[in-house]
Amino acid sequence: MSARGGGGRGGGFGPSALGTREHWDSVYERELQAFQEYGDMGEIWFGQESMARLIRWMQRHGIPLDASVLDIGTGNGVFLTELAKSGFTNITGIDYSASAIQLSEQIIEREGLSGITLKVEDFLNLSTELSGFHICIDKGTFDAISLNPENAAEKRKQYVKALSQVLQLKGYFLITSCNWTKEELLEEFGAGFELLEELPTPQFSFGGRSGNSVAALVFQKA
Ligand SMILES: C[S@@+](CC[C@H](N)C(=O)[O-])C[C@H]1O[C@@H](n2cnc3c(N)ncnc32)[C@H](O)[C@@H]1O
């Protein structure tokens, strides 16, 4: 979803349809139809490896299998199915697109999994019952929110506030982003969250320069 144009923080990349609910509704309506017709689960943002990377971190850090995990902007919910297949039992996925949640429900059912909580929720306007999570996952959702054509800077602040509300003290926040660098994410989440670890992501090399096009970071709520 890289919409980075010219780099820089605080509006360095322009607003885009990718930041609107209408866009995601139409994406997931289409994907829901494709799933029903052809069994195609649709796009996995950042690919299969991005899910394995997060689960490996959870396993390496001895996160208990009954730890409460919230996937913020779960999309087709495929990450939830990977968590369940890895033995995690206390999993919740939210998305503000009702079609995304419907698609997640159908994929979870097809995979023969149960016990996963799904909810239509706008993360920037949460119902109060969402709180106390041990782990919060974001794969592409903060990126999407950052592209909102209406006051994205304010929406990013609201995101950080909502994250503080749902995550328990010392809880972990695992974010994967293609629109923000490690340094930029540190600025966004620096107040209230401590960087614990940067997870290795694929490197690119172009014109004699090399770097990472995706940042994957683990923060801990201070
Ligand atoms: C780039 S997609 C990533 C989907 C999924 N996390 C994945 O890795 O495949 C961004 C997702 O964030 C959701 N989203 C964007 N803004 C949201 C908000 N304010 N509240 C809840 N979900 C949101 C979109 O509906 C979409 O499913």
Ligand as a Chemical Component Dictionary entry (heavy atoms), coordinates in Angstrom:
data_LIG
# 
_chem_comp.id                   LIG 
_chem_comp.type                 NON-POLYMER 
_chem_comp.pdbx_formal_charge   0 
_chem_comp.three_letter_code    LIG 
# 
loop_
_chem_comp_atom.comp_id 
_chem_comp_atom.atom_id 
_chem_comp_atom.alt_atom_id 
_chem_comp_atom.type_symbol 
_chem_comp_atom.charge 
_chem_comp_atom.model_Cartn_x 
_chem_comp_atom.model_Cartn_y 
_chem_comp_atom.model_Cartn_z 
_chem_comp_atom.pdbx_ordinal 
LIG C1  C1  C 0  -4.121  -2.773 4.683  1  
LIG S1  S1  S 1  -5.540  -3.558 5.305  2  
LIG C2  C2  C 0  -4.787  -4.788 6.337  3  
LIG C3  C3  C 0  -5.685  -5.930 6.693  4  
LIG C4  C4  C 0  -5.057  -7.018 7.588  5  
LIG N1  N1  N 0  -4.533  -6.454 8.825  6  
LIG C5  C5  C 0  -3.961  -7.783 6.879  7  
LIG O1  O1  O 0  -2.811  -7.747 7.334  8  
LIG O2  O2  O -1 -4.244  -8.449 5.861  9  
LIG C6  C6  C 0  -6.110  -2.353 6.486  10 
LIG C7  C7  C 0  -7.321  -2.798 7.271  11 
LIG O3  O3  O 0  -7.605  -1.826 8.285  12 
LIG C8  C8  C 0  -9.004  -1.657 8.377  13 
LIG N2  N2  N 0  -9.217  -0.335 9.018  14 
LIG C9  C9  C 0  -8.808  0.871  8.568  15 
LIG N3  N3  N 0  -9.176  1.843  9.430  16 
LIG C10 C10 C 0  -9.806  1.240  10.467 17 
LIG C11 C11 C 0  -10.417 1.700  11.656 18 
LIG N4  N4  N 0  -10.462 3.010  11.965 19 
LIG N5  N5  N 0  -10.963 0.814  12.502 20 
LIG C12 C12 C 0  -10.943 -0.515 12.200 21 
LIG N6  N6  N 0  -10.403 -1.023 11.070 22 
LIG C13 C13 C 0  -9.835  -0.161 10.209 23 
LIG C14 C14 C 0  -9.487  -1.787 6.943  24 
LIG O4  O4  O 0  -10.863 -2.071 6.843  25 
LIG C15 C15 C 0  -8.595  -2.931 6.449  26 
LIG O5  O5  O 0  -9.167  -4.182 6.744  27 
# 
loop_
_chem_comp_bond.comp_id 
_chem_comp_bond.atom_id_1 
_chem_comp_bond.atom_id_2 
_chem_comp_bond.value_order 
_chem_comp_bond.pdbx_ordinal 
LIG C1  S1  SING 1  
LIG S1  C2  SING 2  
LIG S1  C6  SING 3  
LIG C2  C3  SING 4  
LIG C3  C4  SING 5  
LIG C4  N1  SING 6  
LIG C4  C5  SING 7  
LIG C5  O1  DOUB 8  
LIG C5  O2  SING 9  
LIG C6  C7  SING 10 
LIG C7  O3  SING 11 
LIG C7  C15 SING 12 
LIG O3  C8  SING 13 
LIG C8  N2  SING 14 
LIG C8  C14 SING 15 
LIG N2  C9  SING 16 
LIG N2  C13 SING 17 
LIG C9  N3  DOUB 18 
LIG N3  C10 SING 19 
LIG C10 C11 SING 20 
LIG C10 C13 DOUB 21 
LIG C11 N4  SING 22 
LIG C11 N5  DOUB 23 
LIG N5  C12 SING 24 
LIG C12 N6  DOUB 25 
LIG N6  C13 SING 26 
LIG C14 O4  SING 27 
LIG C14 C15 SING 28 
LIG C15 O5  SING 29 
# 
